[in-house]
Amino acid sequence: MCQLLGVPRSAVYRRPSDRPERAEFYRSLRLELAIVLGANPGYGYRRARIELGRRGFVCGYKSVARAMKEGGLNLRRKRKPATSDGLGEGCYPNLLKGERIERPGQAWVADITYVGLPHRMAYLAVVMDVFLRKVVGKQMGERIDTALTMGALKDALSNRTPAPGWIHHSDRGSQYLSKEYVRAVQEAGGRISASKKGCPYDNAVMESFFKTLKAEEVHIEEYESLGHARENIDKFIDGYYNPLRLHSALGYQSPDQFEASLEARDPS
């Protein structure tokens, strides 16, 4: 009968009150999403659904994804490469490949991205702890050179003391494989690791962070100057991303929350 009439089989079992209840459900869902995404505009449907549950609104991933799609709330951004590959002075293997990352300070990843200013580009160098998914060092400037990456590395080493033999992973840009930079990593007890040429997936952790940064901060704001951009990005990383933003790889905890939970389990 359903085939003859061209209607779905579910129509046979649908109660008369289903449609009004469903409409009311999506109205309520959209209202809650407006609150959640107002505070966290870059959240996808997975993080939004977790946050909704914490607010007492229980629903499925598909419902949240549908509501966000129909409301045009999904963000899609592209990222340009900030460094040219293959300019480094040495050839180093990818030490992260096959490595089990089991503790903080075992491996750091580093990369550079661009930030648009009114009449020029600025550049942001970031160092991240792979296990914690936490930004541990950063530096912003108008030139994409070794001084930029050295600033981020020094910031990280001033905040953290990684275990001897730790891995420093980056692309093959000259900013990371210069003699000065390699020496600084090795003097801090680190080992240099580099991605294969033209393979950004080798540094997927940092690629994911830059996507978040662009979607939730850089593409939302209009920076008036380098100082304005630096202030906003510092606030985003130190005041939101590290302490508050839910991370799927950390069991939907923020990096700071995840680190605190590790310290609670093992105070030593």
Secondary structure, DSSP 4 states (H G I P E B T S, - for coil): -HHHHT--THHHH--TTHHHHHHHHHHHHHHHHHHHHHH-TT--HHHHHHHHHHTT----HHHHHHHHHHTT----------S-TT--SS----TTTT----STTSEEEEEEEEEE-SSSEEEEEEEEETTTTEEEEEEEESS-SHHHHHHHHHHHHHH--PPTT-EEEE-S-HHHHSHHHHHHHHHTT-EEEEPPTT-GGGGHHHHHHHHHHIIIIITT---SSHHHHHHHHHHHIIIIITTT--BGGGTSB-HHHHHHHHHHH---
